[in-house]
Amino acid sequence: MTEPAAVTVADTVRWLHEEGLVRLAGVGERSLHPIAAFTIDVATGMVGAHPASGASSDVSTFAADDLPHPVGSPKRLVIVGVTTSESMLVVDLAAALTISINADQPEAAARSWVLQLLLNPEITISTNSAEVAIGNSPRCRRSFIPGGGATIINIDDMNPPLTTVTLNGADGPDHLDVEPDGTGEMYLGSRFWSLRQVMTVGDAAWSELVDRMSGTGEPPAGSNEPPPTASVAPPAGAVAPPPRGALAPELSEGR
């Protein structure tokens, strides 16, 4: 009798974008305290819900099958990467209204967040970075943002306040630090996760996505061309999928 294949990081990312993020958002809506992040154990599927700092410090655990049914949207949830304990880390950007990404090329991680956020049709994004905006898309546009020379990404889902992501900004309590080898550290208040892989989108994949998505912010319908590969640092790793539609994600895992 053939044993079922082990669940991989790629499998978990697919599940998260197909229904998992929406189900996690349902957990957040039902919680008495704001949830800052979720961890999903790749091997077992167990989910940990980590309250924001200042709320109850107890981490709640659930089996994936016990999560709420996928009704609604994924809100501002984004997959950040894979932890050193082989769990996927999902952060709720509605609980971290001012957060920074610090790296030699922070735009690579920011692009991964942007593509995931665009899965929620209620979200629009504005940025002063040409390396993150999607052409003339109305949903991810480049615009002037007052407040100095910092590179900023504003996330709006019509439920104020906005989330502001600053690239290489001054360290606040909430920040993602990405190392040149693709590992990283996620800090949310007093909480911390060590990441063996941070999800990123490289320049070549981003350029192709921008060409396809400019004007609407959505993938073109009916495209038969192979999708661009969005890399996870290091390059041989799980892949950050583009928005749901014609550009199906190409996911692989090199461990």
Protein Blocks (a to p, Z undefined) as FASTA:
>chain_A
ZZdddddfklmmmmmmmmmmmmmmmmmmmpmbdcfbdcddfklopacddddehiafbdcd
ddfklpccdehjekjadcfbdcfkopacdddfklmmbccdddfblmlmmmmmmmmmmmpm
kbccddfbfklmgcjafklccdddehijbdcddddehiacdddddehiacdfbdcdddfk
opacddehjbccddfbdcdddfklmmmmmmmmgonlpacehiabdcdddddddfbdcddd
ddedjkccdddddZZ
